[in-house]
Amino acid sequence: CEQEIAQASQAMAAGQFGVAASLFQKAMRHVEQAPDLMFSKAMALFETGDYYGTISDTGQILKQHPKHLEAYRLRGQAYTRLGEHDLAIKHFREALKFDPEHKGCKDGHKFVKSLEKKRKKGEEAFEAGNYEEAIKKFWEAINVDPSHRAFARPVTVKIIQAHSKLGQHEKAQEEAENLVEDQESLEHLWALGDVLTAAEKYEEAVRVFQQAAEDVPEGEDKQKAHHKIQEAQV
């Protein structure tokens, strides 16, 4: 156990987080309860981008130790990176009940609230038809942390819609194509198809919607995709 912990610590220091997580898991087999080892493993998983694994491990820690503030912090950060901001805030606030001055949780809470405040201002401007202001506010929200892709992607969809509303079809198409390139998801293909339809590039829109239809199973999304295809064809 001691040897595996030492190797895991060395792997963490070397930035080999996947290796470290595996070694911490092996070390945990030698003891009945090991919240410290599980937390170290959770930190390693977080660094690999395995946020669901981080949430699972910190959840187990909090069941045994409901006042483990660092577990709340790390779990909140994992939910943040997944774009689950309401759950992130919930965990940060729970920790702050025990220690109102906990820096990690205060910073995490402030970060998420800042993002959501800026996004809300963008949404309000969009709903009011002030699309230029909406674009400005949405970009302000994204630029708080451009690496937060789970947050930036849905906000970018709103930016694309705002450009389309303004008749800025080339800019909307550029942003939509970048979004699809970053992550080809059903929502992003629909956003690109809608932009092409608004720009009266109907043949291209049909191709994009057909691609979306191929990527989804039977159901409501399949029907929606076929409906969009038919609209563009008409």
C-alpha distance (Angstrom), angle and dihedral (degrees) to the residues before:
residue distance angle dihedral
C1 . . .
E2 3.79 . .
Q3 3.79 91.2 .
E4 3.80 93.1 50.2
I5 3.81 91.4 48.1
A6 3.79 90.4 51.4
Q7 3.80 91.4 49.1
A8 3.80 90.8 47.3
S9 3.80 91.0 51.0
Q10 3.79 90.3 50.6
A11 3.81 90.4 49.8
M12 3.82 90.5 51.0
A13 3.80 91.0 50.8
A14 3.81 89.5 49.7
G15 3.81 92.3 50.3
Q16 3.82 92.5 -112.6
F17 3.78 92.9 134.8
G18 3.79 98.2 162.0
V19 3.80 90.6 53.6
A20 3.80 90.4 46.4
A21 3.81 92.6 52.3
S22 3.79 90.7 51.5
L23 3.82 92.3 49.2
F24 3.81 93.1 48.0
Q25 3.81 88.0 51.3
K26 3.81 90.0 53.0
A27 3.80 91.9 48.3
M28 3.81 90.8 52.4
R29 3.81 90.5 62.0
H30 3.81 90.1 71.6
V31 3.82 95.2 61.5
E32 3.81 136.4 48.8
Q33 3.81 96.6 -134.3
A34 3.77 124.5 17.4
P35 3.81 111.9 163.1
D36 3.81 92.2 162.2
L37 3.79 92.0 53.6
M38 3.79 91.7 44.6
F39 3.80 90.2 51.0
S40 3.80 90.5 50.6
K41 3.79 88.9 50.3
A42 3.82 90.1 48.8
M43 3.82 90.3 52.6
A44 3.79 89.9 50.8
L45 3.80 91.5 49.6
F46 3.80 90.1 49.7
E47 3.79 90.3 55.2
T48 3.83 90.4 52.1
G49 3.81 90.1 53.0
D50 3.81 93.4 -110.1
Y51 3.80 93.5 136.6
Y52 3.79 94.5 161.1
G53 3.80 89.7 55.4
T54 3.80 89.1 49.2
I55 3.80 90.9 51.8
S56 3.80 91.6 48.8
D57 3.80 94.7 50.8
T58 3.80 96.1 43.4
G59 3.80 88.8 47.6
Q60 3.80 89.8 58.0
I61 3.80 90.4 48.7
L62 3.80 92.5 51.3
K63 3.81 91.7 50.8
Q64 3.80 88.8 59.9
H65 3.80 97.6 32.2
P66 3.84 110.0 27.4
K67 3.82 91.5 179.5
H68 3.80 96.4 54.4
L69 3.83 97.0 128.9
E70 3.78 96.2 -174.0
A71 3.79 90.2 54.3
Y72 3.81 88.9 53.9
R73 3.80 89.6 49.0
L74 3.79 95.0 49.2
R75 3.80 93.0 43.4
G76 3.79 90.1 50.0
Q77 3.78 90.6 50.4
A78 3.82 90.9 50.0
Y79 3.80 91.4 51.7
T80 3.80 88.3 47.8
R81 3.80 92.7 55.4
L82 3.80 89.7 49.7
G83 3.80 89.7 53.8
E84 3.82 91.5 -114.0
H85 3.78 92.4 133.1
D86 3.80 98.3 162.6
L87 3.79 91.0 56.8
A88 3.79 90.8 44.4
I89 3.81 91.5 54.2
K90 3.80 90.1 47.1
H91 3.82 92.0 57.0
F92 3.79 94.8 43.8
R93 3.80 90.5 50.7
E94 3.80 92.4 47.6
A95 3.80 90.2 56.2
L96 3.80 92.3 45.3
K97 3.81 89.2 58.2
F98 3.81 87.4 66.6
D99 3.81 95.9 38.1
P100 3.82 116.7 13.1
E101 3.81 90.2 -171.3
H102 3.81 98.0 52.3
K103 3.80 100.3 137.1
G104 3.79 99.1 -153.9
C105 3.79 93.6 50.9
K106 3.81 93.7 41.7
D107 3.80 90.4 51.6
G108 3.81 92.4 45.2
H109 3.79 92.2 48.9
K110 3.82 92.3 47.6
F111 3.81 91.8 48.2
V112 3.80 95.0 52.4
K113 3.80 93.7 43.0
S114 3.82 89.9 51.3
L115 3.80 91.7 52.8
E116 3.78 93.8 47.4
K117 3.81 93.2 46.2
K118 3.80 91.5 54.6
R119 3.78 92.8 44.0
K120 3.81 90.4 50.6
K121 3.80 90.9 53.4
G122 3.79 88.6 51.7
E123 3.81 91.3 49.7
E124 3.81 91.3 49.7
A125 3.80 91.8 50.9
F126 3.81 90.7 47.1
E127 3.80 92.9 50.9
A128 3.82 89.5 48.7
G129 3.81 90.0 54.3
N130 3.81 92.5 -113.1
Y131 3.79 93.1 131.3
E132 3.81 98.6 165.5
E133 3.80 90.2 55.0
A134 3.80 89.8 45.2
I135 3.81 91.3 54.6
K136 3.80 90.1 49.3
K137 3.82 93.2 50.8
F138 3.79 93.5 44.2
W139 3.80 91.1 53.0
E140 3.80 90.1 48.1
A141 3.80 88.1 55.5
I142 3.81 93.6 48.4
N143 3.80 93.1 46.2
V144 3.79 92.2 58.7
D145 3.81 83.9 79.6
P146 3.83 115.7 -6.7
S147 3.82 89.9 -173.7
H148 3.81 90.8 65.7
R149 3.80 93.4 94.3
A150 3.81 96.3 167.2
F151 3.81 87.2 63.2
A152 3.80 98.5 35.3
R153 3.82 97.2 53.1
P154 3.83 99.2 61.9
V155 3.81 90.4 40.1
T156 3.81 89.3 52.3
V157 3.82 88.9 54.9
K158 3.81 87.6 59.3
I159 3.81 90.4 48.2
I160 3.80 89.2 52.9
Q161 3.81 91.0 50.2
A162 3.80 90.5 49.3
H163 3.82 91.8 52.4
S164 3.81 89.3 50.4
K165 3.80 91.0 50.2
L166 3.82 88.2 54.0
G167 3.79 91.0 50.2
Q168 3.81 90.7 -113.5
H169 3.80 91.7 137.8
E170 3.80 98.5 159.2
K171 3.80 92.0 53.1
A172 3.79 91.1 45.0
Q173 3.80 91.2 50.5
E174 3.80 91.8 48.0
E175 3.81 92.0 52.1
A176 3.81 92.0 44.7
E177 3.81 93.2 50.2
N178 3.81 90.4 49.3
L179 3.79 89.4 50.7
V180 3.81 93.2 51.2
E181 3.80 89.9 47.3
D182 3.80 90.1 51.4
Q183 3.81 92.9 48.2
E184 3.78 123.6 -4.4
S185 3.79 100.5 -147.6
L186 3.79 131.7 151.9
E187 3.81 92.1 -107.6
H188 3.79 92.1 50.6
L189 3.82 93.4 48.3
W190 3.79 89.1 50.9
A191 3.79 90.2 50.4
L192 3.81 90.5 52.3
G193 3.82 92.1 45.5
D194 3.80 91.5 50.3
V195 3.81 90.5 50.4
L196 3.81 91.4 51.1
T197 3.80 90.7 47.8
A198 3.82 91.3 50.7
A199 3.82 88.6 49.4
E200 3.84 88.9 51.6
K201 3.81 91.4 -117.4
Y202 3.76 89.8 135.8
E203 3.81 100.5 162.4
E204 3.80 91.0 53.5
A205 3.80 89.8 46.1
V206 3.81 90.9 53.0
R207 3.80 90.7 52.9
V208 3.81 92.2 50.1
F209 3.81 93.4 47.5
Q210 3.82 90.3 47.4
Q211 3.78 88.8 53.0
A212 3.81 89.1 51.0
A213 3.80 91.2 49.2
E214 3.80 90.8 53.5
D215 3.81 91.6 53.6
V216 3.81 98.2 55.0
P217 3.81 131.4 70.9
E218 3.79 123.4 -123.9
G219 3.78 113.5 -68.5
E220 3.77 141.9 72.2
D221 3.83 94.5 -32.5
K222 3.81 90.2 50.7
Q223 3.79 91.0 52.7
K224 3.81 91.2 47.0
A225 3.81 90.9 51.6
H226 3.82 92.3 50.7
H227 3.80 90.2 47.4
K228 3.81 90.2 54.0
I229 3.82 89.8 48.6
Q230 3.80 91.2 52.7
E231 3.82 92.4 48.1
A232 3.81 91.6 52.1
Q233 3.83 91.5 45.4
V234 3.81 91.4 52.1
